[in-house]
Amino acid sequence: MVSAEQIRKKMRITHTHSDGDIADNIEAARLDMSRVGIDMQRDNALFDKAIELYCKAQFDYLGKGDQFMKNYEDMRDAMSLTGEYKCAVK
């Protein structure tokens, strides 16, 4: 699972003052993906990239927050439709 430190480095933030906000956004992204039926136990690089996009959207990284959110939503929706990432039906 991607960490606040890894996301901070992706956004070229050198201080740790935002780590709490980043961690909250990581959790929010994970909950959002779970909400649409994505099995969060199958954590891999694709999950990490989706979380990175979500965090960049929340921080309006490079003034492109809307584009990052669209990219996140597109990736999340595609993952939710792929059997490999769906939660098992109980």
C-alpha positions, -999 to +999 in steps of 0.1 A: +000+000+000+012+035-009+023+057+020+019+094+027+057+097+023+055+082-012+026+104-023+044+135-008+075+127-030+053+123-061+039+158-054+074+171-048+066+182-012+097+183+008+082+189+043+061+165+064+035+191+075+009+177+050+014+140+059-017+139+080-038+153+052-022+130+027-029+100+050-065+110+053-068+113+015-053+079+011-079+064+034-107+084+016-096+070-017-095+035-004-130+038+011-142+053-022-128+024-042-143-001-017-177+017-020-178+008-057-170-028-051-132-029-055-115-055-034-089-035-015-071-066-003-057-070-038-034-040-034-010-035-062+006-007-084-027+001-100-043+008-066-013+030-057-017+050-089-054+055-084-047+067-048-020+090-061-044+105-086-070+110-059-045+128-036-032+150-064-068+160-072-074+169-035-043+191-034-051+206-068-016+196-078-002+218-106-036+235-108-050+204-125-072+190-096-102+185-119-082+166-144-066+144-117-101+137-103-114+127-137-084+104-142-090+089-108-127+084-114-120+068-148-095+044-133-117+036-103-147+029-126-127+007-149-113-013-120-148-017-106-159-033-138-130-057-141-135-091-124-099-092-112-106-063-088-142-070-077-150-081-042-162-116-040-199-119-036-208-133-002 
